[in-house]
Amino acid sequence: MLTKNNTPPLAPATLPLIAIVGPTASGKTSLAIRLAKQYDGEIICADSRTIYKGMDIGTAKPSPDEQALVPHWGLDLVEPGQRFTVVDFQRYANRQIAAIRQ
């Protein structure tokens, strides 16, 4: 079996994890989508505001159309005002990474 780029798939333990960082509205989402489509990957959003439900304005949260292109994780996790620490996010992200690599 080959990937979309006609290359053999990587074993789960060797799958790379690519981190894209930068300021809000700098093009991170479009780059992440291009890479995810090219390498048959998924996106874990790590923005401190997009984890909150309803925080769609002023956060550059991926649009529903963008989210439909590749699987997105880490969006709309908790209600505004609900406590969600960096440790909570780390646990969440590690679970998602493990699930994606299966």
C-alpha positions in Angstrom: 0.0 0.0 0.0 1.3 3.5 -0.9 0.4 6.9 0.4 -1.1 9.7 -1.8 2.4 10.5 -2.8 3.2 7.0 -4.0 5.5 6.4 -1.0 5.3 3.5 1.5 3.5 4.5 4.7 5.7 5.0 7.8 5.4 2.7 10.8 3.4 4.3 13.6 6.4 4.7 15.9 8.4 6.5 13.2 5.7 8.9 12.0 7.0 12.5 12.2 5.3 15.1 14.3 5.6 18.5 12.7 5.0 21.6 14.8 4.0 24.8 13.0 4.2 27.9 15.2 3.7 31.6 14.5 1.5 34.6 15.3 -2.3 34.6 14.8 -3.4 34.8 11.2 0.0 34.1 9.8 -1.0 31.2 7.5 -0.3 28.3 9.9 -3.6 26.6 9.2 -3.2 26.7 5.4 0.3 25.3 5.7 -0.8 22.6 8.2 -3.7 21.6 5.9 -1.3 21.3 2.9 1.2 19.2 4.8 -1.6 17.0 6.3 -3.0 16.4 2.9 0.4 15.7 1.4 1.4 13.3 4.1 -2.0 11.9 5.0 -1.8 13.5 8.5 -4.0 15.1 11.0 -3.9 18.4 12.8 -3.8 19.0 16.5 -4.5 22.7 17.2 -2.6 24.1 20.2 -4.0 27.6 20.4 -4.9 28.7 23.9 -8.2 30.2 22.8 -9.5 27.8 20.2 -9.9 25.1 22.8 -12.9 27.1 24.1 -16.3 26.5 22.5 -17.7 29.5 20.8 -14.4 31.4 20.5 -14.6 31.6 16.7 -14.1 35.4 16.3 -10.7 36.9 16.8 -8.9 33.5 17.1 -8.4 32.5 13.5 -9.9 29.2 14.3 -10.0 26.9 11.2 -13.3 27.4 9.4 -15.7 24.5 9.0 -14.6 24.2 5.4 -10.9 24.0 6.4 -11.8 21.5 9.2 -13.5 19.3 6.6 -10.4 19.0 4.5 -8.4 17.0 7.1 -9.1 15.8 10.7 -8.6 18.6 13.3 -8.2 18.0 17.0 -8.0 20.4 19.9 -10.9 22.7 19.0 -13.9 23.4 21.1 -12.8 21.2 24.0 -14.2 23.1 26.9 -16.7 25.8 27.8 -15.5 29.4 28.4 -14.6 29.8 32.1 -13.9 26.1 32.5 -10.3 25.4 33.7 -8.1 23.8 31.2 -4.4 23.9 32.0 -1.3 23.2 30.0 -1.1 19.8 31.7 -4.7 19.1 30.6 -3.7 20.0 27.1 -0.5 17.9 27.2 -2.5 14.8 28.3 -5.1 15.5 25.6 -2.5 16.0 22.9 -0.6 12.9 23.9 -3.7 10.8 23.7 -4.6 12.2 20.3 -1.1 11.6 19.0 -1.2 8.0 20.2 -4.6 7.5 18.5 -3.5 9.0 15.3 -0.4 6.8 15.1 -2.4 3.6 15.5 
